[in-house]
Amino acid sequence: MTTMMIPSIPRKGMIMSKKIPMRQCVGCGEMKAKKEMLRVIKTAEEEILLDTTGKKNGRGAYICPNPECLQKAARNRGLERSLKTAVPKDILDTLMKEMENR
């Protein structure tokens, strides 16, 4: 995991840096801030869901919030590789609709 540093000013005038967690998109492969990405998870019950909070339990994969990245992830099997399971087409369609509604 890579982090990016952002300067912040604490007490007594010292300059400190705040770490920003970075994640790699399974579609395009770009590193972006975790807050900019959408998290897709596989739960213990083998369900595949879009995690809007970023805090649900399960194996996660990060993807950019644009439909092109989801299509790339489906084409190059990046989502399947990250979640370590096959992702049916109907679930990809559901994820696409949820992504468009955000």
Secondary structure in CASP SS format (residue, H / E / C, confidence):
PFRMAT SS
TARGET T0000
AUTHOR 0000-0000-0000
METHOD secondary structure of the structure
MODEL  1
M C 1.00
T C 1.00
T E 1.00
M E 1.00
M E 1.00
I E 1.00
P E 1.00
S E 1.00
I C 1.00
P C 1.00
R H 1.00
K H 1.00
G H 1.00
M C 1.00
I C 1.00
M E 1.00
S E 1.00
K E 1.00
K E 1.00
I E 1.00
P E 1.00
M E 1.00
R E 1.00
Q E 1.00
C C 1.00
V C 1.00
G C 1.00
C C 1.00
G C 1.00
E C 1.00
M E 1.00
K E 1.00
A E 1.00
K H 1.00
K H 1.00
E H 1.00
M C 1.00
L E 1.00
R E 1.00
V E 1.00
I E 1.00
K E 1.00
T C 1.00
A C 1.00
E C 1.00
E C 1.00
E C 1.00
I E 1.00
L E 1.00
L E 1.00
D E 1.00
T C 1.00
T C 1.00
G C 1.00
K C 1.00
K C 1.00
N C 1.00
G C 1.00
R E 1.00
G E 1.00
A E 1.00
Y E 1.00
I E 1.00
C C 1.00
P C 1.00
N C 1.00
P H 1.00
E H 1.00
C H 1.00
L H 1.00
Q H 1.00
K H 1.00
A H 1.00
A H 1.00
R H 1.00
N C 1.00
R C 1.00
G H 1.00
L H 1.00
E H 1.00
R H 1.00
S H 1.00
L H 1.00
K C 1.00
T C 1.00
A C 1.00
V C 1.00
P C 1.00
K H 1.00
D H 1.00
I H 1.00
L H 1.00
D H 1.00
T H 1.00
L H 1.00
M H 1.00
K H 1.00
E H 1.00
M H 1.00
E H 1.00
N H 1.00
R C 1.00
END
